[in-house]
Amino acid sequence: MKVTEHIENANGKTQFSFEILPPLKGQHIQSIFNNIDPLMEFKPPFIDVTYHREEYVFKEVENGLLKKQVVKKRPGTVGICAAIQNKYGVDAIPHILCGGFTKEDTENFLIDLDFLGIENVMALRGDAVKSETYFKPEKEGHSYANELISQIEEMNNGQYLDEELQNSSATNFCIGAAAYPEKHMEAPSLDSDIHFLKKKIKNGATYIVTQMFFNNQKYFDFVAKCRKEGITVPIIPGLKPISTKKQLNLIPHRFHVDLPEDLIISIVKCKDNKQVREVGIEWCIQQSKELQKAGIPVLHYYSMGKSDNIKTIASELF
């Protein structure tokens, strides 16, 4: 079932969903199931599975020469999605990126998903790899998420890269897009960011999931601004409980979001990460309750591969 259909069928009731990471290369899929199992009691209508593009390192070989070695740290997004749908009967949503994909790669990825009966995708540009200062697309790939969304929507209309294909079948993907209540780090302004978000919707995206935020007013203001600009699709808030003191600096640096002063002070006062975890859970619970009271259709949690704190939060709400 499509994400938009799940929202419609909920009849205004707030639903619970979460995002997982594929396990590191060499680890078994059971590690994924171990984190999903405790959260199934909250009846998630869908589960997101991130995609991690290949990265590479240069290793010195004989004669001082350097050899490029590809390192794929978290493989298996498509297989994990298929396994989730088979094991739990829940819709799995794979992330698909511009980075690391040619248009041909994208088409083949989508064909595999279609064969597996996966009806939802989250279309993202993706970040620059560690060796790049700025994002660099593949030679025959997409530079922006709105271009990727256009290709998915063309396949939904039965249009493939090979224009001579006869009797091609149309896919039926529900396309999700990302948004940033505090603007994307590369956007010159929030207004500019929303301009390009509108382009994603125009090209075929039918729902939005936001970057994490810790001040609900920023989400409410962002939604109001989107509605004023004519964006009418569901805007699902992304939430993450802070669990370590290190994240006080890591989250603003990596995700370019502000932390409320009250939250910062509470975490600084903590003696250890056990106390930080409790503060992060309570903050996220209060955020969630306010959003739930406002009638938000889905609360989406970034689990980062761990479910214990998400379960504690969900137990208070669902």
Rosetta blueprint (number, residue, H / E / L):
1 M L
2 K L
3 V H
4 T H
5 E H
6 H H
7 I H
8 E H
9 N H
10 A L
11 N L
12 G L
13 K L
14 T L
15 Q E
16 F E
17 S E
18 F E
19 E E
20 I E
21 L L
22 P L
23 P L
24 L L
25 K L
26 G L
27 Q L
28 H L
29 I L
30 Q H
31 S H
32 I H
33 F H
34 N H
35 N H
36 I H
37 D H
38 P H
39 L H
40 M H
41 E H
42 F H
43 K L
44 P L
45 P L
46 F E
47 I E
48 D E
49 V E
50 T L
51 Y L
52 H L
53 R L
54 E L
55 E E
56 Y E
57 V E
58 F E
59 K E
60 E E
61 V L
62 E H
63 N H
64 G H
65 L L
66 L E
67 K E
68 K E
69 Q E
70 V E
71 V E
72 K L
73 K L
74 R L
75 P L
76 G L
77 T H
78 V H
79 G H
80 I H
81 C H
82 A H
83 A H
84 I H
85 Q H
86 N H
87 K H
88 Y H
89 G L
90 V L
91 D E
92 A E
93 I E
94 P E
95 H E
96 I E
97 L E
98 C L
99 G L
100 G L
101 F L
102 T L
103 K H
104 E H
105 D H
106 T H
107 E H
108 N H
109 F H
110 L H
111 I H
112 D H
113 L H
114 D H
115 F H
116 L L
117 G L
118 I L
119 E L
120 N E
121 V E
122 M E
123 A E
124 L E
125 R L
126 G L
127 D L
128 A L
129 V L
130 K L
131 S L
132 E L
133 T L
134 Y L
135 F L
136 K L
137 P L
138 E L
139 K L
140 E L
141 G L
142 H L
143 S L
144 Y L
145 A H
146 N H
147 E H
148 L H
149 I H
150 S H
151 Q H
152 I H
153 E H
154 E H
155 M H
156 N H
157 N L
158 G L
159 Q L
160 Y L
161 L L
162 D L
163 E L
164 E L
165 L L
166 Q L
167 N L
168 S L
169 S L
170 A L
171 T L
172 N L
173 F L
174 C E
175 I E
176 G E
177 A E
178 A E
179 A E
180 Y L
181 P L
182 E L
183 K L
184 H L
185 M L
186 E L
187 A L
188 P L
189 S L
190 L H
191 D H
192 S H
193 D H
194 I H
195 H H
196 F H
197 L H
198 K H
199 K H
200 K H
201 I H
202 K H
203 N H
204 G L
205 A L
206 T L
207 Y E
208 I E
209 V E
210 T E
211 Q E
212 M E
213 F L
214 F L
215 N L
216 N H
217 Q H
218 K H
219 Y H
220 F H
221 D H
222 F H
223 V H
224 A H
225 K H
226 C H
227 R H
228 K H
229 E L
230 G L
231 I L
232 T L
233 V L
234 P L
235 I E
236 I E
237 P E
238 G E
239 L E
240 K L
241 P L
242 I L
243 S L
244 T L
245 K L
246 K L
247 Q H
248 L H
249 N H
250 L H
251 I H
252 P H
253 H H
254 R H
255 F H
256 H L
257 V L
258 D L
259 L L
260 P L
261 E H
262 D H
263 L H
264 I H
265 I H
266 S H
267 I H
268 V H
269 K L
270 C L
271 K L
272 D L
273 N H
274 K H
275 Q H
276 V H
277 R H
278 E H
279 V H
280 G H
281 I H
282 E H
283 W H
284 C H
285 I H
286 Q H
287 Q H
288 S H
289 K H
290 E H
291 L H
292 Q H
293 K H
294 A L
295 G L
296 I L
297 P L
298 V E
299 L E
300 H E
301 Y E
302 Y E
303 S L
304 M L
305 G L
306 K L
307 S L
308 D H
309 N H
310 I H
311 K H
312 T H
313 I H
314 A H
315 S H
316 E L
317 L L
318 F L
